[in-house]
Amino acid sequence: MAEVWQDACFNRHFSGRTKNVNRRVAITGLGLITPLGTGTQETWSGLVSGRSGIKTITRFDATEYASRIAGECWGFKAEDWIDKKELRKMDPFMHFGMAAAHLAWTESGIVVTEENADRMGVTIGSGIGGLTSIQAQAMVLKEKGPRRISPFFIPMSLINLISGHVAIRYGLKGPNHAPVTACATGNHAIGDAMAMIRRGDADVMLAGGAEAAICELGVGGFAAAKALSTRNDEPAKASRPWDRDRDGFVIAEGAGVVVLEEMEMAKKRGAVIYAEVAGYGMSGDAYHITAPSPNGLGAARCMQNALKDGQADLDLVRYINAHGTSTPLGDVVETMAMKLVFGEARAKKLMVSSTKSMTGHLLGAAGGVEAIFTALALYHKVVPPTINLDNPDPECDLDYVPHTARDADMEYALTNSFGFGGTNSSLLLKRVR
């Protein structure tokens, strides 16, 4: 019986299929849950208008915390996306991720059948995962004892379970994966999924990142590391990448998930194609657990690898959606890295923006969200601005598209994500004309 099943599976799914590293990959569905809103339209309109999603924390009483501001997903209601009976079995990062996945999947219009289910997969990661649930269950253990710990605690905390839930919901039986690379997670997830499609392991992938770390432990931990902005009296002005008065990043939450699809398949069914994922680069600083390599070489290698992978002419790359977290060292190092890659003169002609100036830093979800912003910039021919850039740092001297969005017809754009541990990821996106 087993041999009959194996033969049938091989004949149905693998006969005539060969690995092909030249397969192109399209983005055909977008899912955004961010501090600027729920869904692509609300988030994108807020972004191009320069609206900040940063406010005073409401999730808990942050009176005693050094940083009391965050980018919460204001107005998001998990019960609108997930059955109430299932909600208590999941951490909030899963709520965000599943909602974003639903938006992307629905928009793509792809239909799963018995014949194609194992050619479709999921790779949605998180930098921290179920921190809210870990904190809550630790308190239960301390106050009520081990017998009161939720039986759902482990699966509601595991980072790969978000991919598991999404795969189960849509019946996706292909690759099921969940990268965990701190703040580079969402970017790595999309790059990994692109590589799977490119080499023939799948035809369709849901990919991105989700995060929900705005809790006492998350905010307290980052604040203790002196990583967060303490501009508590001016929340909307606290995230100010490239500005000489920046004092740290603003923690945020949400999810960014895309549908990636083999290009010819997408074209054949008449799908809306927002952009092509043309290149993927990775590198490691091998320098420090939390600080970037001060010479920018790690970030530069990462961008160079993405450009090489996509075989892009440097003169055709006009926009970079930067990691740009609003930290004193990180912004300078990323500026140095861009100059190393493009050269001083060409770098000065680039348009560079940090959308974290409006959304805050979504940690492991940032790469997914910002890949979508980059795809939309190419698709709509509009570069989102960097807000709060009132007093440019002399060491950050590129064109950061200050204050106001800019019309621009672009061929290629890069989006960068860098994480603790010296892990770097860059995606090269291409406009599909």
N, C-alpha and C positions, 0 to 999 in steps of 0.2 A: 504493500500500500504506500509506504514512504517513497519507494522508488518511482511509482506512478505519479505521485504528487510532485516530486522533484523534477521529473521529466516535463510534466505539464507546465510547471512554473517557468522552467528554462525556455521552453518553446514559446510561451506566451509573452514573456517579458524581455528575453535577452537574445533571441534569435535575430541575427542580422544587425545587432547593435554593437558598435565598437566605440572605444574611447576616442574622443576627439577634443583636443585641447583648444581648438579654434572656434568652438561654439560660442556665439555671442549671447549676452545676457541683458534682458530688458527689465525695467521697473514698470510694472503694470497695475500696481495697487498701493495705496498709501493709507497708513493708520497713525493718527497723532492724538495723544492725550497729554496735554502740557499745561503749564500755568497760564498760558494765553488762551486756552479754551479746549473744547472737545471736538475733534474732527479737523480735517485739513482746512476748510474754508475759514473757520473762526480763528484758528491759530495763524494761518498765513496772512490774513487781513490784519491781525494785530501786529504781526512781525513787520510787515512792510510799512505800517503806519508808525512804527517806532514806539509801540505801547509796551510798558513794563508789566510783567506778571508777578513782581516781587512785592510782598506785603508783610505785615507783622504776623508771626506764627499764631495760628488758631488751634492747631492740632493738640496742643498741651499748654500748660502754663509755663511760659519761658521766662518769667520775670527774673529768675536768678541766673540765667544763662548769659554768657558774654555776647553771644549772637542771638538775636531774637527775631530774625527775619528769614523768610524762605519763599520759595516758589511752590506753593501748594497747588494742587489741581482743583482750583476753586469751582465749586458747582458740580463736580463729577459725582455721579451716583452709581455705585457698583451694581445695585439691583436693577438698573436699566439694561445691564449687559449679561448678568449671570443670575441664574435661579437662586432665590433666597436660601434654599436648602443647601446649596453648594457653597455659598459665600463663606460660612464659618469654617469651611475646610481649606480655605485658601488665605494666604497672606495678601495684603493690599498690593504688593508688586505684581502678583498674579492677576488681580482685578484689572490693573492698568494694562498689562500685557495682553490679556484676553480681549479687552475692549478694543485696543489698537489693532490686534490681529483680525478681529471681526470686521472693523472698518476697512482694512486693506483687502481682506478676502472677498468681502461683498462687492467692493468697487471693481475688483479684477474680473468678476463674472465667470470665473473658472468653475467648471462642474467636475466633481469627482465621481468616477465610475469604478466598477470592479476591475476594469481593464487598466486604468491609469493610476489607481490609488498608490501603488508602490513606486511610482515615478514622481511623487510629490512628498515633500518633507518639511521639517521645521527646524530652525536654529535660532532660538530666542534666548538670550542670556541676561544676566544681571551682575552688577559688580558686587553687591552685598547680599541681595536676596531677602529672605524673610526676617529681617532684623526686628521689625515690629512684633512679630510673633515670638521670636526668641526672647525679646525683652519681657513680653507679657507672660510667657510660660515660666520664665525664671522667677518672676514675682509670685506666680501661683505655687511653684515649688517651695519657695521660701516661706510664704504665708500659710499655705494649706497642705503642703506635703506632696510626696510623689504620686499618690493615688489620684490626685486631682488634675494631673497633667492631661491635656487633651490627647485623645488617641490619634488625632489628625496632626499633632505637632510636627512630627518629622516630615511628612509629605507636604505640609503647608510651608515649610521653611526651605526645602531643597530647591536650588536654583534651576535644575533641569526639569522640575515638575511643571514649569510654565509651558515648556515645549511639549511635555506629555499631555497636559490638558488640552492644548490647542490641537494636537494631532488627533486626540480622541474625538474632540468636537466635530472635526471635519473629515475624519477617516483617512488621514494622511499616513501612509504606511512606508514611505521612503525614509531617507536619513532623518534621524531624530537626535539633535545635538544642542548643547548649551555652553558656549564659551564663557569663561569667567576671567576677565582681564582688567579688573578695576574700571577706570573711566574710559578705557578703550573698548569695552565689551561690545557695545552696539555696532561699532565700526567693524570690529573683527567678525562679528556674527554675519554681517552682510557680505564681507569679503570671503569668509569661509563658504557661505552658501553659493556665492557666485562661482567659486572654484569647483564646487560639487556639480553645478550645472554645466560649467565649461568642459569638465572632463567626462561628462556623461553619466554621473552617478544619479542624477535626477533631472527632471525637466522643469519642475516648479518648486520653489521654496518660499516659505514664509520666514522672514529673517528680521532681526533687530534686537532691541534691548528694552528692559523695564526696570524701574527702581522705585522704592518707597521707603526711604530711610529718614524721613522727617519724624523722628520720635526722640524721646529724651536721650536715649543711648547714642543715636546717630549724631544729633546736633551736639551733644556734650562731648563726644569723642573727637569730632572734627574741630570743635572749639578748643579743646585741650591741646590739640596739635597746632594751634594758632593759624589754622588754615582759612577760617571764615571771616568775612567782613563783619565789623562791629558798627557799621553806620546805621544804627538802629532807629534813629530819628528821621532818616530819609530812605526808606526801603526801596523806593523806585530808582534811586540814584546810587544804590550800594554796589551794584555790579557794574564796574567801569573799566573794562579791558583797555589796555594801552595808555590809560590816563595816569599821570604821575601821582595822583591822590588815591589810587586803588589800594585797598588794604586786605584783600583776600576774596575768595569766591563766596557766592550765595548758594546754599544748598537748595536743591529743587527735586521734584518727583515727576513721574509720568512714564510714558512709553512711546517709542517710535518703531513701527513695524512696516516692512514693505513686502510686496509680492514680487519675487524675481522669477523670470520666465525665459526659457530659451527663445531667442529673438525670432526665428522663423516661425515658431509656433504662435508667438504673440501676433506677428504680422498676418499670418494666415487666418486667424480668427477675428481680425480687425480690432484688436485691443488698443486702448489708449496707452501710448508708451511715453512715460515722463522723461526718461533718460536711459542711456545704456551704461551699465557698470563696466567700464572699459579696462580698468587696472586696479590692482590691489597690492599694497606694499606693507611690509612689516619690518620691524627692527627692535633691537634691545639696546638700552644705554649701557648696561653693565657698570653702573656708576653708584647709585644710591637708591635706597628703598622708596623714598618719597620725593626727593629733589631730582629735577632733570639734569642731564649732563650739561654743564655750564657753557660748553662751546657749541652746543646745538647740533653736534654731529649725529647723534642718534635720531633725532627728528628729521634731519636732512636726509639720512640714508633711507628712512621710511618713505618720504616723498619721492626720492629718486627711484626707489624700487617700484612704486606705483606708476610713475611716469614711464619707466622702462617696460613694465608689464603691459601697459596700454599703448606703447610705441607712439607716444604723443610728442609732437613738436612743441617745444617750450613756448614758442611765440603764439601758439594757439590756446594756451592756458591763460585765461584772463581773470579768473576769480578763485579765491581760496576761502572756504568757510573754515576759519581757524579754530583750534582748540580754545585759545583765548579765554582763560578762566578768570582773569582779573587778579591774579597773584603777582606779587612784585617780581619774582624771578622768572616764572613760567612765560610771561608775555614777552620779556626781553629775549629769552632763549629761542622762542618760536620765531621771533622776528629775525634773529641771527640765522636760524635754520633756513628760512625762506630766501635770504640773501645768498646763502651758500649754494642752494639748489639753482636759483635763477640768475645769480650774479647781481651785483648792486644795481646796475642800470635797469635791467629787465624787471627786477623785483619792485622798483619804484613805479613801474607801469601797471603792476598788478592791482586789482581791487581785492581787498581783504576785509572781512568783517567777522566779528564775534557776536553771534546771535545769543550767546549766554548773557550779554548785556541786558537782554529782555526776558529770557526764560530762566536765568540762573543756571546752575550746573546740575544737570540731571544724572550725574555720575555714570553708572553703567548704561543708562538709557540715552545719554547724550549723543553717542555716535549714531544711533538709529534715527533720532530726531533730526540731527544735523545733516545726515545723508538725505533725508526727505527735503529739508530746506534747500539743500544744494540742487537736488533734482528739480524742485519747483523754480529755483532761480534760473536754471537753464530753460525750462519749459515756458515760463512766463516772460523770460528775458528781463528780469528784474533782480537786482542785487539788494538784499536786505541790508539795513544800516547797522552800525555800531552806535548805540546811544550812550549818553553820559561821557562822551569823549570831549571834555571841556578844556582840559589842560594836558595836551599830549606829552608823554614822556619823551625827552630828547633821544633816548635809546630806542624808542619805538617810532620810527620815522617813515613808515610806509603809508599807502593810501588805504585807510581803514574805513572808508565810506562813512564818515561821521554824520550822525543825526538823521540823515534823510536817505531813503532808498533811491536807487539809481537805475535807470533803464540801460540795458546792455545786452546786445546780441552776442552770445558766447558759444564757442565750439566745445571747450573743455573747462571743467572746474575740479578742484581738489577739495576734499574735506578731511580734516585731521582729528585724531583722538589719541591722547597720550594718557597712560595710567601709572599708578604707583607700581613700584617694582621695575620701572624703566621700560615698560612695554609700550610700543608705538604702533599705530595703524593709520594708513591713509588709503582713501578710495579716490580713484579717478573716474569721474562721470563725464559722459559725452552727450551732447545734444543730438537727438535723432530727428533729422529733417525729412 
